[in-house]
Amino acid sequence: MTDAINMHDIRGILACYSPNAVYVTPSGVAEGHEQIAWMYQQFFTAFPDFHVTAWFELGDCENPAVTEWTYTGTHKGPFLLPDGREIAGTGRHIALRATCSTFVKDGRIVTHREYFDQLELYSQLGFGLTKIEHG
């Protein structure tokens, strides 16, 4: 799957997932191939040079397999926020730490749960916490 992600090969990525797989990320949940493809395409559009590096993998055990990643890329395209707003490309480079737990059945991913710090991502894009208005 790492090779398919790095080549931005949606078909190759989907070949790793069962048709009814669930992909859980900090920004939302995708169910089935169509939604999973859409989620990956959002990252590839926002970060045309998006690249993942797996630096720790625990896959020689019973489910789940666990991987720790570094995501890198340059923010050049629109990036969809969880609230539906889009951030235009900033030209900023990101290097984001992430991890996932993956449940596999019959050689295909059934559930893929991905974790990364959204504040770390937004800070690297030039955004931070905003003032919260009370009342």
C-alpha positions in Angstrom: 0.0 0.0 0.0 2.9 2.4 0.7 4.0 2.1 -2.9 0.5 2.8 -4.2 0.1 5.8 -1.9 3.5 7.3 -3.0 2.5 6.8 -6.7 -0.9 8.4 -6.0 -2.3 5.2 -7.5 -6.0 5.1 -6.3 -6.7 1.8 -8.0 -3.6 0.3 -6.3 -4.7 1.7 -2.9 -8.2 0.3 -3.3 -6.8 -3.1 -4.2 -5.5 -3.3 -0.7 -9.0 -2.6 0.8 -12.0 -5.0 1.0 -15.0 -3.5 -0.9 -16.8 -2.7 2.4 -13.7 -1.5 4.3 -13.8 1.4 6.8 -11.1 4.1 6.8 -11.1 6.2 9.9 -9.0 9.4 10.0 -8.9 12.5 12.3 -10.9 14.4 9.7 -13.6 11.8 9.1 -14.7 8.3 8.3 -15.0 6.7 4.9 -16.9 3.5 4.1 -16.4 1.5 1.0 -14.2 2.1 -2.0 -15.8 5.2 -3.4 -15.5 7.1 -0.1 -12.0 5.8 0.6 -10.8 6.9 -2.9 -12.3 10.3 -2.3 -10.4 10.7 1.0 -7.1 9.8 -0.6 -7.7 12.1 -3.6 -8.3 15.0 -1.2 -4.8 14.6 0.2 -3.3 14.1 -3.3 -5.0 17.3 -4.6 -3.9 19.4 -1.6 -0.4 17.9 -1.6 0.6 16.9 -5.1 4.0 15.6 -3.9 2.4 13.7 -0.9 4.7 11.0 0.2 4.6 8.5 3.1 7.6 6.8 4.8 6.9 3.9 7.1 9.6 3.7 9.7 8.1 1.1 12.1 5.9 -1.8 11.2 4.4 -4.4 13.4 2.8 -6.8 10.9 4.0 -10.2 11.9 1.3 -10.7 14.6 -2.4 -11.3 14.8 -4.5 -8.2 13.9 -4.1 -5.4 14.1 -1.0 -4.5 12.2 0.5 -1.2 13.4 2.6 1.2 11.3 4.2 4.5 12.2 4.7 6.9 9.4 6.0 10.3 8.4 3.9 12.2 5.8 5.5 14.8 3.7 4.3 17.1 1.0 3.9 20.7 -0.2 0.5 22.3 0.2 -0.3 23.5 -3.3 -4.0 22.8 -3.8 -7.2 23.2 -1.9 -7.3 21.4 1.4 -10.7 20.5 2.8 -11.2 21.1 6.5 -13.6 18.9 8.6 -16.1 21.7 8.8 -16.4 21.9 5.0 -14.2 25.0 4.4 -11.2 24.8 2.1 -7.8 26.3 2.6 -6.1 27.4 -0.6 -2.6 26.2 -1.2 -0.1 27.9 1.0 3.1 26.6 -0.6 4.2 25.4 2.9 6.0 22.0 3.3 4.7 19.6 5.9 6.4 16.7 7.8 3.7 15.0 9.9 4.0 12.1 12.3 1.2 9.5 12.1 0.4 6.0 13.1 -2.3 3.5 12.1 -3.8 0.2 13.1 -5.0 -2.0 10.3 -7.3 -5.0 10.5 -6.9 -7.5 7.6 -9.1 -10.4 6.6 -8.4 -12.6 3.6 -5.4 -10.4 2.6 -7.4 -7.2 2.4 -7.9 -4.3 4.8 -11.2 -4.4 6.6 -10.6 -1.4 8.9 -7.8 1.1 8.7 -7.6 3.6 11.6 -5.2 6.4 11.1 -4.1 8.9 13.7 -2.2 12.2 13.4 -2.2 15.5 15.2 -4.4 17.9 13.3 -3.0 20.9 15.2 0.5 19.8 14.1 -0.7 19.8 10.5 -2.5 23.1 10.8 0.4 24.8 12.5 2.7 23.7 9.7 0.3 25.2 7.2 0.5 28.5 9.1 -2.7 28.2 11.2 -2.9 27.9 14.9 -5.5 27.9 17.6 -8.0 30.7 17.3 -9.5 32.7 20.0 -12.7 31.2 21.4 -15.5 33.6 21.9 -17.5 33.0 25.1 -21.2 33.6 25.3 
